[in-house]
Amino acid sequence: FVLILHEGLHGLVGWLFGHKPIFGVQPPLVFTTFDVRIPRGHFIAVALAPLVVLDAVFVTTYPLDVFPVFSNLCFAVNTMGAVGDVWIVWQLVGHERGTWVQDTKSGVEVWKPAA
């Protein structure tokens, strides 16, 4: 359930920026990617969206939840699932604005803007 929401939110945010998401499963991974280069800022927003949005939802609904263990579990699964997203964003923060990013099977490729 949480994995579907997490990857779906990556796709939704990418789609809102005008990029076509590609969803996939390669056990044990579930993923969302894009087969084109996208602006660094878009990539960062797409990467962080599930962590920020879903964790905020799980934290704010915790007091209302009849099953708080469920909220805790959802929060934990989503946060653990975002570790790779945060690592990639950490790598991209040092790159200048105007760079483009493409997701690959081995990580991400970064293209700097023309001088």
VODREN-583656 format. One record per atom (N, C-alpha, C): residue number from 1; residue in one letter; atom name; x, y, z. Coordinates in nm, 4 decimals, always signed. Layout:
! VODREN-583656
{r NUM, "a", "CA", {X, Y, Z}}
...
END
This chain:
! VODREN-583656
{r 1, "f", "N", {+0.0825, -0.1196, +0.0000}}
{r 1, "f", "CA", {+0.0000, +0.0000, +0.0000}}
{r 1, "f", "C", {+0.0870, +0.1261, +0.0000}}
{r 2, "v", "N", {+0.1805, +0.1355, +0.0932}}
{r 2, "v", "CA", {+0.2659, +0.2534, +0.1040}}
{r 2, "v", "C", {+0.3567, +0.2656, -0.0177}}
{r 3, "l", "N", {+0.4090, +0.1532, -0.0659}}
{r 3, "l", "CA", {+0.4964, +0.1579, -0.1837}}
{r 3, "l", "C", {+0.4230, +0.2118, -0.3058}}
{r 4, "i", "N", {+0.2975, +0.1729, -0.3198}}
{r 4, "i", "CA", {+0.2179, +0.2213, -0.4329}}
{r 4, "i", "C", {+0.1954, +0.3723, -0.4204}}
{r 5, "l", "N", {+0.1602, +0.4183, -0.2997}}
{r 5, "l", "CA", {+0.1431, +0.5626, -0.2779}}
{r 5, "l", "C", {+0.2737, +0.6381, -0.3032}}
{r 6, "h", "N", {+0.3832, +0.5832, -0.2515}}
{r 6, "h", "CA", {+0.5150, +0.6465, -0.2641}}
{r 6, "h", "C", {+0.5536, +0.6626, -0.4116}}
{r 7, "e", "N", {+0.5500, +0.5533, -0.4850}}
{r 7, "e", "CA", {+0.5893, +0.5592, -0.6264}}
{r 7, "e", "C", {+0.4883, +0.6377, -0.7087}}
{r 8, "g", "N", {+0.3609, +0.6242, -0.6728}}
{r 8, "g", "CA", {+0.2579, +0.7008, -0.7426}}
{r 8, "g", "C", {+0.2776, +0.8505, -0.7269}}
{r 9, "l", "N", {+0.3216, +0.8929, -0.6080}}
{r 9, "l", "CA", {+0.3453, +1.0352, -0.5851}}
{r 9, "l", "C", {+0.4664, +1.0845, -0.6639}}
{r 10, "h", "N", {+0.5711, +1.0018, -0.6744}}
{r 10, "h", "CA", {+0.6824, +1.0376, -0.7636}}
{r 10, "h", "C", {+0.6273, +1.0636, -0.9042}}
{r 11, "g", "N", {+0.5470, +0.9696, -0.9529}}
{r 11, "g", "CA", {+0.4921, +0.9813, -1.0875}}
{r 11, "g", "C", {+0.4011, +1.1012, -1.1036}}
{r 12, "l", "N", {+0.3147, +1.1256, -1.0057}}
{r 12, "l", "CA", {+0.2219, +1.2381, -1.0126}}
{r 12, "l", "C", {+0.2955, +1.3715, -1.0194}}
{r 13, "v", "N", {+0.3943, +1.3892, -0.9339}}
{r 13, "v", "CA", {+0.4690, +1.5151, -0.9339}}
{r 13, "v", "C", {+0.5451, +1.5319, -1.0659}}
{r 14, "g", "N", {+0.6061, +1.4249, -1.1140}}
{r 14, "g", "CA", {+0.6727, +1.4324, -1.2437}}
{r 14, "g", "C", {+0.5752, +1.4685, -1.3548}}
{r 15, "w", "N", {+0.4585, +1.4071, -1.3519}}
{r 15, "w", "CA", {+0.3551, +1.4344, -1.4524}}
{r 15, "w", "C", {+0.3088, +1.5799, -1.4444}}
{r 16, "l", "N", {+0.2931, +1.6323, -1.3214}}
{r 16, "l", "CA", {+0.2533, +1.7724, -1.3044}}
{r 16, "l", "C", {+0.3569, +1.8677, -1.3640}}
{r 17, "f", "N", {+0.4833, +1.8264, -1.3656}}
{r 17, "f", "CA", {+0.5889, +1.9056, -1.4288}}
{r 17, "f", "C", {+0.5941, +1.8830, -1.5798}}
{r 18, "g", "N", {+0.5113, +1.7918, -1.6307}}
{r 18, "g", "CA", {+0.5071, +1.7673, -1.7749}}
{r 18, "g", "C", {+0.5913, +1.6509, -1.8223}}
{r 19, "h", "N", {+0.6361, +1.5664, -1.7307}}
{r 19, "h", "CA", {+0.7183, +1.4510, -1.7659}}
{r 19, "h", "C", {+0.6338, +1.3249, -1.7582}}
{r 20, "k", "N", {+0.6622, +1.2298, -1.8445}}
{r 20, "k", "CA", {+0.5852, +1.1050, -1.8479}}
{r 20, "k", "C", {+0.6525, +1.0006, -1.7588}}
{r 21, "p", "N", {+0.5861, +0.9633, -1.6487}}
{r 21, "p", "CA", {+0.6469, +0.8636, -1.5595}}
{r 21, "p", "C", {+0.6383, +0.7227, -1.6172}}
{r 22, "i", "N", {+0.7365, +0.6430, -1.5815}}
{r 22, "i", "CA", {+0.7395, +0.5013, -1.6159}}
{r 22, "i", "C", {+0.7474, +0.4260, -1.4832}}
{r 23, "f", "N", {+0.6511, +0.3395, -1.4600}}
{r 23, "f", "CA", {+0.6468, +0.2621, -1.3357}}
{r 23, "f", "C", {+0.6973, +0.1218, -1.3646}}
{r 24, "g", "N", {+0.7669, +0.0643, -1.2677}}
{r 24, "g", "CA", {+0.8181, -0.0700, -1.2891}}
{r 24, "g", "C", {+0.8381, -0.1465, -1.1595}}
{r 25, "v", "N", {+0.8571, -0.2765, -1.1770}}
{r 25, "v", "CA", {+0.8847, -0.3659, -1.0642}}
{r 25, "v", "C", {+0.9984, -0.4578, -1.1055}}
{r 26, "q", "N", {+1.1021, -0.4597, -1.0241}}
{r 26, "q", "CA", {+1.2121, -0.5543, -1.0380}}
{r 26, "q", "C", {+1.2414, -0.6017, -0.8969}}
{r 27, "p", "N", {+1.1732, -0.7101, -0.8552}}
{r 27, "p", "CA", {+1.1831, -0.7529, -0.7155}}
{r 27, "p", "C", {+1.3270, -0.7524, -0.6654}}
{r 28, "p", "N", {+1.3486, -0.6971, -0.5501}}
{r 28, "p", "CA", {+1.2514, -0.6510, -0.4517}}
{r 28, "p", "C", {+1.2126, -0.5042, -0.4683}}
{r 29, "l", "N", {+1.2471, -0.4424, -0.5817}}
{r 29, "l", "CA", {+1.2238, -0.2993, -0.5986}}
{r 29, "l", "C", {+1.0963, -0.2695, -0.6754}}
{r 30, "v", "N", {+1.0327, -0.1611, -0.6365}}
{r 30, "v", "CA", {+0.9250, -0.0981, -0.7114}}
{r 30, "v", "C", {+0.9782, +0.0409, -0.7416}}
{r 31, "f", "N", {+0.9621, +0.0910, -0.8644}}
{r 31, "f", "CA", {+1.0261, +0.2178, -0.8971}}
{r 31, "f", "C", {+0.9435, +0.3014, -0.9949}}
{r 32, "t", "N", {+0.9798, +0.4289, -0.9975}}
{r 32, "t", "CA", {+0.9267, +0.5232, -1.0943}}
{r 32, "t", "C", {+1.0469, +0.5899, -1.1576}}
{r 33, "t", "N", {+1.0452, +0.6026, -1.2874}}
{r 33, "t", "CA", {+1.1560, +0.6661, -1.3565}}
{r 33, "t", "C", {+1.1016, +0.7485, -1.4727}}
{r 34, "f", "N", {+1.1903, +0.8153, -1.5417}}
{r 34, "f", "CA", {+1.1567, +0.8934, -1.6600}}
{r 34, "f", "C", {+1.2642, +0.8626, -1.7630}}
{r 35, "d", "N", {+1.2260, +0.8472, -1.8884}}
{r 35, "d", "CA", {+1.3253, +0.8074, -1.9886}}
{r 35, "d", "C", {+1.3856, +0.9266, -2.0622}}
{r 36, "v", "N", {+1.3722, +1.0443, -2.0035}}
{r 36, "v", "CA", {+1.4295, +1.1653, -2.0616}}
{r 36, "v", "C", {+1.5015, +1.2436, -1.9525}}
{r 37, "r", "N", {+1.5830, +1.3379, -1.9949}}
{r 37, "r", "CA", {+1.6475, +1.4284, -1.9000}}
{r 37, "r", "C", {+1.5420, +1.5254, -1.8476}}
{r 38, "i", "N", {+1.5510, +1.5546, -1.7190}}
{r 38, "i", "CA", {+1.4591, +1.6534, -1.6628}}
{r 38, "i", "C", {+1.5398, +1.7557, -1.5831}}
{r 39, "p", "N", {+1.4877, +1.8766, -1.5684}}
{r 39, "p", "CA", {+1.5622, +1.9786, -1.4934}}
{r 39, "p", "C", {+1.5887, +1.9347, -1.3495}}
{r 40, "r", "N", {+1.7049, +1.9732, -1.2997}}
{r 40, "r", "CA", {+1.7477, +1.9370, -1.1653}}
{r 40, "r", "C", {+1.6426, +1.9707, -1.0607}}
{r 41, "g", "N", {+1.5829, +2.0878, -1.0674}}
{r 41, "g", "CA", {+1.4813, +2.1281, -0.9707}}
{r 41, "g", "C", {+1.3594, +2.0377, -0.9745}}
{r 42, "h", "N", {+1.3181, +1.9984, -1.0948}}
{r 42, "h", "CA", {+1.2056, +1.9060, -1.1086}}
{r 42, "h", "C", {+1.2427, +1.7717, -1.0455}}
{r 43, "f", "N", {+1.3636, +1.7250, -1.0747}}
{r 43, "f", "CA", {+1.4078, +1.5946, -1.0230}}
{r 43, "f", "C", {+1.4092, +1.5948, -0.8706}}
{r 44, "i", "N", {+1.4569, +1.7028, -0.8111}}
{r 44, "i", "CA", {+1.4613, +1.7119, -0.6653}}
{r 44, "i", "C", {+1.3202, +1.7112, -0.6077}}
{r 45, "a", "N", {+1.2297, +1.7864, -0.6686}}
{r 45, "a", "CA", {+1.0911, +1.7895, -0.6203}}
{r 45, "a", "C", {+1.0255, +1.6523, -0.6331}}
{r 46, "v", "N", {+1.0471, +1.5856, -0.7458}}
{r 46, "v", "CA", {+0.9913, +1.4513, -0.7675}}
{r 46, "v", "C", {+1.0473, +1.3544, -0.6628}}
{r 47, "a", "N", {+1.1773, +1.3629, -0.6376}}
{r 47, "a", "CA", {+1.2415, +1.2708, -0.5442}}
{r 47, "a", "C", {+1.1935, +1.2904, -0.4005}}
{r 48, "l", "N", {+1.1742, +1.4150, -0.3584}}
{r 48, "l", "CA", {+1.1393, +1.4420, -0.2190}}
{r 48, "l", "C", {+0.9895, +1.4396, -0.1894}}
{r 49, "a", "N", {+0.9069, +1.4462, -0.2924}}
{r 49, "a", "CA", {+0.7616, +1.4561, -0.2716}}
{r 49, "a", "C", {+0.7047, +1.3469, -0.1808}}
{r 50, "p", "N", {+0.7347, +1.2182, -0.2037}}
{r 50, "p", "CA", {+0.6755, +1.1169, -0.1152}}
{r 50, "p", "C", {+0.7192, +1.1306, +0.0307}}
{r 51, "l", "N", {+0.8444, +1.1633, +0.0540}}
{r 51, "l", "CA", {+0.8922, +1.1788, +0.1909}}
{r 51, "l", "C", {+0.8187, +1.2932, +0.2598}}
{r 52, "v", "N", {+0.8108, +1.4067, +0.1948}}
{r 52, "v", "CA", {+0.7502, +1.5249, +0.2552}}
{r 52, "v", "C", {+0.5984, +1.5085, +0.2678}}
{r 53, "v", "N", {+0.5324, +1.4731, +0.1595}}
{r 53, "v", "CA", {+0.3851, +1.4683, +0.1590}}
{r 53, "v", "C", {+0.3317, +1.3515, +0.2409}}
{r 54, "l", "N", {+0.3785, +1.2313, +0.2118}}
{r 54, "l", "CA", {+0.3222, +1.1151, +0.2809}}
{r 54, "l", "C", {+0.3575, +1.1135, +0.4298}}
{r 55, "d", "N", {+0.4816, +1.1480, +0.4641}}
{r 55, "d", "CA", {+0.5159, +1.1503, +0.6062}}
{r 55, "d", "C", {+0.4331, +1.2563, +0.6797}}
{r 56, "a", "N", {+0.4077, +1.3699, +0.6159}}
{r 56, "a", "CA", {+0.3219, +1.4723, +0.6776}}
{r 56, "a", "C", {+0.1815, +1.4177, +0.7002}}
{r 57, "v", "N", {+0.1295, +1.3446, +0.6032}}
{r 57, "v", "CA", {-0.0039, +1.2852, +0.6179}}
{r 57, "v", "C", {-0.0044, +1.1835, +0.7320}}
{r 58, "f", "N", {+0.0937, +1.0949, +0.7341}}
{r 58, "f", "CA", {+0.0968, +0.9917, +0.8380}}
{r 58, "f", "C", {+0.1126, +1.0523, +0.9777}}
{r 59, "v", "N", {+0.1929, +1.1574, +0.9897}}
{r 59, "v", "CA", {+0.2138, +1.2211, +1.1196}}
{r 59, "v", "C", {+0.0876, +1.2953, +1.1643}}
{r 60, "t", "N", {+0.0235, +1.3663, +1.0727}}
{r 60, "t", "CA", {-0.0946, +1.4436, +1.1125}}
{r 60, "t", "C", {-0.2165, +1.3562, +1.1365}}
{r 61, "t", "N", {-0.2230, +1.2405, +1.0729}}
{r 61, "t", "CA", {-0.3386, +1.1526, +1.0958}}
{r 61, "t", "C", {-0.3171, +1.0590, +1.2147}}
{r 62, "y", "N", {-0.1963, +1.0535, +1.2653}}
{r 62, "y", "CA", {-0.1674, +0.9626, +1.3768}}
{r 62, "y", "C", {-0.2648, +0.9809, +1.4940}}
{r 63, "p", "N", {-0.2886, +1.1040, +1.5416}}
{r 63, "p", "CA", {-0.3791, +1.1187, +1.6564}}
{r 63, "p", "C", {-0.5244, +1.0800, +1.6238}}
{r 64, "l", "N", {-0.5618, +1.0832, +1.4982}}
{r 64, "l", "CA", {-0.6986, +1.0510, +1.4582}}
{r 64, "l", "C", {-0.7176, +0.9040, +1.4278}}
{r 65, "d", "N", {-0.6076, +0.8331, +1.4151}}
{r 65, "d", "CA", {-0.6112, +0.6948, +1.3681}}
{r 65, "d", "C", {-0.6598, +0.5994, +1.4774}}
{r 66, "v", "N", {-0.7543, +0.5167, +1.4404}}
{r 66, "v", "CA", {-0.8024, +0.4131, +1.5316}}
{r 66, "v", "C", {-0.6933, +0.3089, +1.5527}}
{r 67, "f", "N", {-0.6070, +0.2935, +1.4533}}
{r 67, "f", "CA", {-0.4969, +0.1973, +1.4590}}
{r 67, "f", "C", {-0.3639, +0.2714, +1.4456}}
{r 68, "p", "N", {-0.3154, +0.3338, +1.5533}}
{r 68, "p", "CA", {-0.1925, +0.4119, +1.5427}}
{r 68, "p", "C", {-0.0728, +0.3289, +1.4986}}
{r 69, "v", "N", {-0.0753, +0.1995, +1.5245}}
{r 69, "v", "CA", {+0.0350, +0.1142, +1.4787}}
{r 69, "v", "C", {+0.0422, +0.1172, +1.3263}}
{r 70, "f", "N", {-0.0737, +0.1226, +1.2609}}
{r 70, "f", "CA", {-0.0771, +0.1303, +1.1145}}
{r 70, "f", "C", {-0.0097, +0.2591, +1.0660}}
{r 71, "s", "N", {-0.0405, +0.3723, +1.1300}}
{r 71, "s", "CA", {+0.0232, +0.4992, +1.0924}}
{r 71, "s", "C", {+0.1738, +0.4929, +1.1146}}
{r 72, "n", "N", {+0.2143, +0.4346, +1.2273}}
{r 72, "n", "CA", {+0.3577, +0.4212, +1.2545}}
{r 72, "n", "C", {+0.4262, +0.3365, +1.1485}}
{r 73, "l", "N", {+0.3641, +0.2263, +1.1127}}
{r 73, "l", "CA", {+0.4211, +0.1375, +1.0118}}
{r 73, "l", "C", {+0.4297, +0.2072, +0.8762}}
{r 74, "c", "N", {+0.3235, +0.2769, +0.8380}}
{r 74, "c", "CA", {+0.3239, +0.3497, +0.7104}}
{r 74, "c", "C", {+0.4335, +0.4554, +0.7091}}
{r 75, "f", "N", {+0.4463, +0.5294, +0.8189}}
{r 75, "f", "CA", {+0.5496, +0.6310, +0.8306}}
{r 75, "f", "C", {+0.6883, +0.5683, +0.8162}}
{r 76, "a", "N", {+0.7106, +0.4582, +0.8855}}
{r 76, "a", "CA", {+0.8419, +0.3919, +0.8824}}
{r 76, "a", "C", {+0.8740, +0.3379, +0.7435}}
{r 77, "v", "N", {+0.7776, +0.2716, +0.6812}}
{r 77, "v", "CA", {+0.8017, +0.2147, +0.5472}}
{r 77, "v", "C", {+0.8294, +0.3252, +0.4467}}
{r 78, "n", "N", {+0.7520, +0.4332, +0.4512}}
{r 78, "n", "CA", {+0.7721, +0.5423, +0.3574}}
{r 78, "n", "C", {+0.9079, +0.6087, +0.3783}}
{r 79, "t", "N", {+0.9431, +0.6323, +0.5033}}
{r 79, "t", "CA", {+1.0704, +0.6980, +0.5323}}
{r 79, "t", "C", {+1.1877, +0.6103, +0.4893}}
{r 80, "m", "N", {+1.1809, +0.4814, +0.5173}}
{r 80, "m", "CA", {+1.2875, +0.3904, +0.4726}}
{r 80, "m", "C", {+1.2940, +0.3865, +0.3204}}
{r 81, "g", "N", {+1.1789, +0.3906, +0.2561}}
{r 81, "g", "CA", {+1.1751, +0.3882, +0.1099}}
{r 81, "g", "C", {+1.2316, +0.5145, +0.0477}}
{r 82, "a", "N", {+1.2399, +0.6220, +0.1257}}
{r 82, "a", "CA", {+1.2896, +0.7492, +0.0738}}
{r 82, "a", "C", {+1.4396, +0.7681, +0.0939}}
{r 83, "v", "N", {+1.5054, +0.6736, +0.1571}}
{r 83, "v", "CA", {+1.6492, +0.6883, +0.1826}}
{r 83, "v", "C", {+1.7261, +0.7076, +0.0520}}
{r 84, "g", "N", {+1.6980, +0.6267, -0.0475}}
{r 84, "g", "CA", {+1.7654, +0.6414, -0.1773}}
{r 84, "g", "C", {+1.7329, +0.7736, -0.2442}}
{r 85, "d", "N", {+1.6089, +0.8186, -0.2302}}
{r 85, "d", "CA", {+1.5683, +0.9470, -0.2872}}
{r 85, "d", "C", {+1.6473, +1.0612, -0.2237}}
{r 86, "v", "N", {+1.6609, +1.0572, -0.0920}}
{r 86, "v", "CA", {+1.7351, +1.1612, -0.0208}}
{r 86, "v", "C", {+1.8826, +1.1574, -0.0598}}
{r 87, "w", "N", {+1.9377, +1.0381, -0.0755}}
{r 87, "w", "CA", {+2.0787, +1.0260, -0.1153}}
{r 87, "w", "C", {+2.1018, +1.0900, -0.2529}}
{r 88, "i", "N", {+2.0110, +1.0637, -0.3467}}
{r 88, "i", "CA", {+2.0255, +1.1228, -0.4807}}
{r 88, "i", "C", {+2.0130, +1.2743, -0.4733}}
{r 89, "v", "N", {+1.9170, +1.3238, -0.3966}}
{r 89, "v", "CA", {+1.9017, +1.4690, -0.3820}}
{r 89, "v", "C", {+2.0280, +1.5285, -0.3211}}
{r 90, "w", "N", {+2.0839, +1.4622, -0.2216}}
{r 90, "w", "CA", {+2.2083, +1.5091, -0.1590}}
{r 90, "w", "C", {+2.3184, +1.5228, -0.2646}}
{r 91, "q", "N", {+2.3244, +1.4296, -0.3576}}
{r 91, "q", "CA", {+2.4243, +1.4347, -0.4642}}
{r 91, "q", "C", {+2.3974, +1.5511, -0.5605}}
{r 92, "l", "N", {+2.2698, +1.5830, -0.5813}}
{r 92, "l", "CA", {+2.2334, +1.6864, -0.6787}}
{r 92, "l", "C", {+2.2413, +1.8276, -0.6239}}
{r 93, "v", "N", {+2.2322, +1.8429, -0.4926}}
{r 93, "v", "CA", {+2.2317, +1.9760, -0.4328}}
{r 93, "v", "C", {+2.3585, +2.0531, -0.4685}}
{r 94, "g", "N", {+2.4688, +1.9858, -0.4809}}
{r 94, "g", "CA", {+2.5952, +2.0518, -0.5136}}
{r 94, "g", "C", {+2.6064, +2.0956, -0.6586}}
{r 95, "h", "N", {+2.5172, +2.0502, -0.7424}}
{r 95, "h", "CA", {+2.5214, +2.0896, -0.8841}}
{r 95, "h", "C", {+2.4481, +2.2210, -0.9044}}
{r 96, "e", "N", {+2.4981, +2.2990, -0.9987}}
{r 96, "e", "CA", {+2.4398, +2.4308, -1.0224}}
{r 96, "e", "C", {+2.3006, +2.4227, -1.0845}}
{r 97, "r", "N", {+2.2265, +2.5302, -1.0667}}
{r 97, "r", "CA", {+2.0953, +2.5401, -1.1305}}
{r 97, "r", "C", {+2.1152, +2.5340, -1.2809}}
{r 98, "g", "N", {+2.0161, +2.4840, -1.3489}}
{r 98, "g", "CA", {+2.0258, +2.4731, -1.4940}}
{r 98, "g", "C", {+2.0782, +2.3385, -1.5401}}
{r 99, "t", "N", {+2.1210, +2.2535, -1.4468}}
{r 99, "t", "CA", {+2.1643, +2.1202, -1.4863}}
{r 99, "t", "C", {+2.0424, +2.0334, -1.5130}}
{r 100, "w", "N", {+2.0639, +1.9299, -1.5901}}
{r 100, "w", "CA", {+1.9598, +1.8340, -1.6253}}
{r 100, "w", "C", {+1.9998, +1.6984, -1.5706}}
{r 101, "v", "N", {+1.9019, +1.6181, -1.5360}}
{r 101, "v", "CA", {+1.9265, +1.4901, -1.4720}}
{r 101, "v", "C", {+1.8475, +1.3813, -1.5432}}
{r 102, "q", "N", {+1.9103, +1.2662, -1.5596}}
{r 102, "q", "CA", {+1.8380, +1.1501, -1.6120}}
{r 102, "q", "C", {+1.8653, +1.0301, -1.5235}}
{r 103, "d", "N", {+1.7564, +0.9646, -1.4855}}
{r 103, "d", "CA", {+1.7632, +0.8423, -1.4065}}
{r 103, "d", "C", {+1.8148, +0.7300, -1.4960}}
{r 104, "t", "N", {+1.9062, +0.6492, -1.4441}}
{r 104, "t", "CA", {+1.9576, +0.5346, -1.5194}}
{r 104, "t", "C", {+1.9522, +0.4116, -1.4291}}
{r 105, "k", "N", {+1.9827, +0.2980, -1.4841}}
{r 105, "k", "CA", {+1.9812, +0.1754, -1.4036}}
{r 105, "k", "C", {+2.0890, +0.1760, -1.2968}}
{r 106, "s", "N", {+2.1947, +0.2531, -1.3164}}
{r 106, "s", "CA", {+2.3054, +0.2538, -1.2199}}
{r 106, "s", "C", {+2.3093, +0.3797, -1.1332}}
{r 107, "g", "N", {+2.2102, +0.4666, -1.1454}}
{r 107, "g", "CA", {+2.2087, +0.5914, -1.0674}}
{r 107, "g", "C", {+2.1490, +0.7024, -1.1497}}
{r 108, "v", "N", {+2.2146, +0.8169, -1.1477}}
{r 108, "v", "CA", {+2.1677, +0.9289, -1.2291}}
{r 108, "v", "C", {+2.2844, +0.9861, -1.3076}}
{r 109, "e", "N", {+2.2527, +1.0412, -1.4241}}
{r 109, "e", "CA", {+2.3512, +1.1140, -1.5041}}
{r 109, "e", "C", {+2.3143, +1.2597, -1.4972}}
{r 110, "v", "N", {+2.4147, +1.3459, -1.4864}}
{r 110, "v", "CA", {+2.3915, +1.4903, -1.4725}}
{r 110, "v", "C", {+2.4606, +1.5619, -1.5876}}
{r 111, "w", "N", {+2.3873, +1.6523, -1.6523}}
{r 111, "w", "CA", {+2.4412, +1.7347, -1.7605}}
{r 111, "w", "C", {+2.4417, +1.8788, -1.7141}}
{r 112, "k", "N", {+2.5582, +1.9412, -1.7217}}
{r 112, "k", "CA", {+2.5713, +2.0800, -1.6818}}
{r 112, "k", "C", {+2.5235, +2.1697, -1.7953}}
{r 113, "p", "N", {+2.4769, +2.2913, -1.7606}}
{r 113, "p", "CA", {+2.4315, +2.3830, -1.8648}}
{r 113, "p", "C", {+2.5509, +2.4293, -1.9500}}
{r 114, "a", "N", {+2.5194, +2.4628, -2.0724}}
{r 114, "a", "CA", {+2.6238, +2.5119, -2.1630}}
{r 114, "a", "C", {+2.6782, +2.6437, -2.1087}}
{r 115, "a", "N", {+2.8076, +2.6610, -2.1221}}
{r 115, "a", "CA", {+2.8730, +2.7825, -2.0676}}
{r 115, "a", "C", {+2.8487, +2.9023, -2.1545}}
END
